[in-house]
């Protein structure tokens, strides 16, 4: 009798903990094996503890180069997609123009289409236009698929904004430029930030589309995939763990800042 | 102001100002002058063009024809941020990402004023919000938000303050309180207020001058008492308070008094108070307000002084609402005459079914053109009830009266 009652009362917590374990175990394995000193080429069995990989994160040929390339592309793709996507979202949410309905639909396509198809067709396009594969083709491809996510996130935000707020600003002597920077942008900011974060994450770990358009360039996901055939270096685990920790810290910092603002207000 | 014109004393002057959206005309060419320092109300049902008119003054809508002058200056081509007016928006439109203080300081800062502290403090005191300066709008009650909206507009000392249904979102009690508050502030700061509302009581309580709008036109403009006593159309007669409108025919005129016949009865109407052409044989509407009518039991008919308009009838419905009792009386001139009797001494005989005589001073009768919709200005439900059955008309009217 009592155990069932206890179970009933704590079911939600138990389910939550189980889901958390399910999500965290792979990350913890990656973390654990970043401290491994593997016997042979493959880092799949525990040998003994070592901090070698953490002390020499760039000790593997080509890895940090690919990481730099991925980060660079992710930053540029995020900026490009966020600026373009925000403008597109405002156009779609605020104005009536010829081709608006078509644009609205086409914007969703990159999200719905299989990545292989997009990657292959983009590759064909670049090939036919005789554009050299490399940094720029990867960047163009990434901006393209990130754009949809930014437009979707920002549009939802802009649609829910009260147009009278901007009218009120104008009524209170704000020029159109001031209205945009003082009212519109701050109000749309959460949507823009969400779009930008999504863009960065999507760009950083994209493999399929990138592999069709990279030419000789090697991004970090491509490096990981390539090295997995020959034996993954421990440093990959180090980078993976570092990214994971950084993301968690950023999210926590964001929540703390938000919580403090709420408490102060 | 800058260029003195004959009408420089007007804070706002609209000349032939009109607005249409495609084939739909929201505001017909409109001439309107708002004297400086006055409390002016634009009154009408929703969709009558009153908000569009206000937005044209603010510069948020461009008129399709005509001009807008503010204090003698033509501002028709000026964008809203260059006009010396400020608006209190419906639902307030407070900036949600700024606190009360920054909301109020917004206009000053945009005009490049650096030290806003003293002014913002004074303004927050005026609307009694000093302690809440660091709150966000969503942390305030409706009435507090409303006062922030007023403070945010007033701090700029505009030539004209525009109010777009500013009390519409508040509950009844708070609304009454804010009406008085707004009136107090207007007297204190001496700025011209242009107030848009659909609430006739609100307009009459607060404004010096009321313009009644209907279907994109101003039906009538004047002081509240003047509009109430001398309505120029059936719309105004029905929209402002309640009117009994009796269809009648002109039988003759003598000494400035028109003699009318209706339902076989004779009624008198001062010719000066008749808005319609009134040659012998013309049809007019004779109107009288329900509170001007005295109700007497048929047995007391002899006590009625001579020279008054008399109509016999039978009480159909009565409802006691405290300050007065409202009767609906079936009579030969009209099946549902309304009579409001002040609650002084109640006559127990005046119950539904009782035979009565209605009488009133002919001076209290007004005449209107019969070529217009007699039900204009009544809301749909009430107009329908009037057409259907007198009993229902009575309950609908009393229900509405009780709700006010």
Interface residues (C-beta under 8 A of the other chain):
Chain A: X162 X164 X165 X167 X168 X169 X170 X171 X172 X173 X174 X175 X178 X182 X183 X186 X187 X265
Chain B: X58 X59 X60 X79 X80 X81 X82 X85 X86 X87 X89 X90 X91 X93 X94 X95 X96 X97 X99 X106 X107 X110 X111 X134 X135 X136 X139 X152 X153 X156
